[in-house]
Amino acid sequence: MGQRIQERASFDNVRYSNCWEDADVLLQALDVREGGVYLSISSAGDNTLSILSGNPSLVIALDISAAQLACLELRMAAFASLSYQEVLHFLGVGDGSGRSATYRVIRSALSRDAREFWDSHPEFIERGILHVGKFERYFRLFRRWALPIIHSRDTVLELIREKDAGARADFYRLRWDTWRWRLIFSIFFSRTVMGRLGRDPEFFAYVEGNVAERIRERAGYALTALPTHDNPYLEYILKGNFENSLPFYLRQENFEAIKRNLCRLILFKGSVDEALQANKGVLFDGFNLSDIFEYMSYEEYVSALERIAASSKMGARLVYWNMLADRKPPDLFKERLAPLGEIAGALFLKDKAFFYKALRVEQVR
Ligand SMILES: C[S@@+](CC[C@H](N)C(=O)[O-])C[C@H]1O[C@@H](n2cnc3c(N)ncnc32)[C@H](O)[C@@H]1O
């Protein structure tokens, strides 16, 4: 394969306009310390902002995609100068218009790159930037075209009505898990369809096995073992917006702390390697690594672990997900990285963003 992911796939546009990794799980896995120093994959910015709520002294947010960093910057500008309700409206929670007028007020806070990006996409601003990623468009296709063939609107709403675990299991078995659900899910979330419409075929370069079946199994778990009425990720997929539940960074109780700590956040365009190179001498307390390792070969993953461990304080935590490819440190890291398997296992069972097959938490010793 040889080439890095940034040479194999395009990153000119917004791929993710939300972070599709459970922020509550991330924060507990990272165990964010007041005054700590963190490195965080930006993606749309949600989970990096969530880390700010723990009062770190520095967070470096990085991404190989300028468009993803523009998503974080625009969220930062919104948090800095709007009220809580205005932030929700500007980002696209609920209906409404007038977002372009708000953009004109806050755009001077953006870097030139981010300003040029958003200036050239007024339609994204007006719609609300929560809804403009390729991945969100994919879920929209699922909701508009696939879901109505599988279940009626009433059945969908019944799925996310509050129930106890027994009632959820019965509902799933008797009403939800039909042959249509299985068939259409296996087409829509297949490697081919997800690769073209949702992610990128290159993101599957290191993935083996039946993608749709694994994700359906995890969905079955999330729809029965976990409450379905307060899961923002599920609600967004099924309704196309957040209505009754919000991801961590958008909950009112976290707003002031995030706003107060925006000055602790700096952005970096480039890979983890490049960010560590550019910040030589900085030792980190934790790393939010999303699932970037499955875009890399196993050898690249191992060298990335080397460099991350070398830039860590004792006790630092590395948090990352495996979605479809297995990434687990080889034995040669035994002395340097301790897997926090119990913590990772317990958190994985609570993971509301249910597409992943494993959460890994490693501690630097
Ligand atoms: C890894 S993706 C994961 C999104 C989602 N979990 C999925 O699997 O479809 C999240 C972000 O990581 C960025 N990214 C991927 N590889 C990276 C790397 N080596 N260094 C920095 N950012 C990276 C992408 O641009 C994207 O915005």
The ligand as a MOL file (V3000), in Angstrom:
LIG
                    3D

  0  0  0     0  0            999 V3000
M  V30 BEGIN CTAB
M  V30 COUNTS 27 29 0 0 0
M  V30 BEGIN ATOM
M  V30 1 C -10.3600 8.7830 11.8810 0
M  V30 2 S -11.8020 9.6880 11.3800 0 CHG=1
M  V30 3 C -13.0000 8.6700 12.1650 0
M  V30 4 C -14.4060 8.9590 11.9760 0
M  V30 5 C -15.3420 7.7960 12.2800 0
M  V30 6 N -15.0420 7.2380 13.5710 0
M  V30 7 C -15.2160 6.7290 11.2040 0
M  V30 8 O -14.5650 5.7300 11.4550 0
M  V30 9 O -15.7880 6.8690 10.1110 0 CHG=-1
M  V30 10 C -11.7620 11.1360 12.3570 0
M  V30 11 C -10.8520 12.2280 11.8360 0
M  V30 12 O -9.5120 11.7670 11.8320 0
M  V30 13 C -8.8010 12.4390 10.8000 0
M  V30 14 N -7.5770 11.6450 10.5930 0
M  V30 15 C -7.4610 10.4350 10.0200 0
M  V30 16 N -6.1930 9.9760 10.0980 0
M  V30 17 C -5.4840 10.9310 10.7610 0
M  V30 18 C -4.1190 11.0580 11.1670 0
M  V30 19 N -3.2340 10.1060 10.9250 0
M  V30 20 N -3.7370 12.1640 11.8250 0
M  V30 21 C -4.6460 13.1580 12.0880 0
M  V30 22 N -5.9400 13.0990 11.7280 0
M  V30 23 C -6.3700 12.0060 11.0840 0
M  V30 24 C -9.8180 12.5020 9.6720 0
M  V30 25 O -9.5440 13.5750 8.8020 0
M  V30 26 C -11.1320 12.7130 10.4260 0
M  V30 27 O -11.4970 14.0740 10.4810 0
M  V30 END ATOM
M  V30 BEGIN BOND
M  V30 1 1 1 2
M  V30 2 1 2 3
M  V30 3 1 2 10
M  V30 4 1 3 4
M  V30 5 1 4 5
M  V30 6 1 5 6
M  V30 7 1 5 7
M  V30 8 2 7 8
M  V30 9 1 7 9
M  V30 10 1 10 11
M  V30 11 1 11 12
M  V30 12 1 11 26
M  V30 13 1 12 13
M  V30 14 1 13 14
M  V30 15 1 13 24
M  V30 16 1 14 15
M  V30 17 1 14 23
M  V30 18 2 15 16
M  V30 19 1 16 17
M  V30 20 1 17 18
M  V30 21 2 17 23
M  V30 22 1 18 19
M  V30 23 2 18 20
M  V30 24 1 20 21
M  V30 25 2 21 22
M  V30 26 1 22 23
M  V30 27 1 24 25
M  V30 28 1 24 26
M  V30 29 1 26 27
M  V30 END BOND
M  V30 END CTAB
M  END
